[in-house]
Amino acid sequence: MTSEPDTTPEGQTIAKFAEGDPENPRAWPAWRKWAIVASVGLIDLTVSFGASGYSPASADFCQEFRIGHETGQLGLSLYVLGLALGPMFIAPLSEYYGRTALYLIPYGIFLIFLAGTALVHSLVGFMIFRLLSGTFASVTIANFGGTIADLFERDHVGPAMNIFLWAAVGGSPIGFFLMSLVAEDHGWRSVFWALFGICAFCWLQLLVVLVPFCNETRHSVLIRRRAKRENKVIAADAQARTLKQLFTVTIWRAFRLLSTETIVIFGALYNGFLYGLSFMFNSAFGLVFGKEGYGFDTLGVGYCFLGLVVGISLGPVVGIWQERYYQRRVHGEYKASEDSESTALLHHGTSKRQHIPEARVQLGKVAAILLPVSLFWFAWTSPAEYKIHYMVPVLATVLFGFSFFTLIFMVAIYTEESYMVYSASALAGIGLARNIAGAVFPLFGSGMFSKLGYNWAGTTVACLACLLAPIPFVLERYGPKLRARSPFAFEHMDDED
């Protein structure tokens, strides 16, 4: 049984489960839902390993192929570019085949290209394999928001989103550290074989969890399958679209949101800058802490990345306060004066849970201030000639890691709650901009630090962070007006649970 469907601006019907339907994934036992979250979270982690895990071995790779450092950085940039392209052209197929197939099959293809990367003896072939690896690995990340929405009610997505984003954000420095253990005494091919072993194991655990315990979570696919099983007819416009319709609407909507929606543009700017910085650090750390700086070897540089891991891991812990604050707000236990406009627009004189995405940005405001502080700190304490202990700039990366995670989380969950059924398209647009920036920044990062010096290169990015700092404050103050003007977000403004 399904409830009355909604309709998108494109005129397509959105079929829904009726309240209390036992086949609704949101009604599944908690252990089943969290098993899926943990399993896919591991996959999310390994996708990030695939990006940064290459960096500790890049010097050995460049030496074997007799290329410069800048050319060698393409091995990272092309993988990240693949992460940008894959969600646009492969992830939409989940409407046809469901999320389970889109987790298992593309990731299996990714494993093939990953093995090819370890075996190839051609520079061009290596770069092609890196691009294709990123493209097929990206589909798992692209589906995570939809999986969370499938399994949890809107006001309970916070903890699961924390796990997914910790894996996506923390996987990069963790991957660098783990692969530096391999790269210290072995060549770059050993690094890729190590990545292959880790990723293959995680794919097997995903297979074990999803096939017997999940089957499928996407609501529209489950409803169509049940209609077919029971010989029932669903509305023609609630059925799966043709491939042409699917890609036209998906790609067009993502680009439309990215080019016309202020909230999405803000998210793309912040995410692009943050991801670009995180991958730029792969090069900057080698300069600051490597042989030209503090004199550390590959493994020593890898240990320095643990500062980022600590900071990123603090994000979900401190985020418990943010989640409690949000729950109090949406249940109407108190009103924050700074959100009075949001309350006026969204409060309807009821004790039911209110729809207040602006209650998600409180910790983001703190992180927006701490981010440039951490970058200035790193910039003016990192030159080894200052004779400052290396732990001082490492501590700056702890603060950066916390700010990085918190802002990424804020953008993702605010976008999710603002656009609801269109959040996949909004996040796809943000993801495209984010990963393009992540692909471009490493290409000029090491050159910028070398030419400008650590002080002024770091100061440059810190000043850019200052320019972006008002975004959480703008969303809190003007978010309701921005959503009211949006044809995609406006229809959810009166939603209550």
Secondary structure, 3 states (H helix, E strand, C coil): CEEEEEECCCCCEEEEECCCCCCCHHHCCHHHHHHHHHHHHHHHHHHHHHHHCCHHHHHHHHHHHCCCHHHHCHHHHHHHHHHHHHHHHCHHHHHHHHHHHHHHHHHHHHHHHHHHHHHCCCHHHHHHHHHHHHHHHHHHHHHHHHHHHHHCCHHHCHHHHHHHHHHHHHHHHHHHHHHHHHHCCCCHHHHHHHHHHHHHHHHHHHHHHHHHHCCCCCHHHHHHHHHHHCCCCCCHHHCCCCHHHHHHHHHHHHHHHHHHCHHHHHHHHHHHHHHHHHHHHHHHHHHHHCCCCCCCCHHHHHHHCHHHHHHHHHHHHHHHHHHHHHHHHHCCCCCCHHHHHHHHHHCCCCCCCCCCHHHHCHHHHHHHHHHHHHHHHHHCCCCHHHCCCCHHHHHHHHHHHHHHHHHHHHHHHHHHHHHHHHHHHHHHHHHHHHHHHHHHHHHHHHHHHHHHHHHHHHHHHHHHHHHHCCHHHHHHHHHHHHHHCCCCCHHHCCCCC
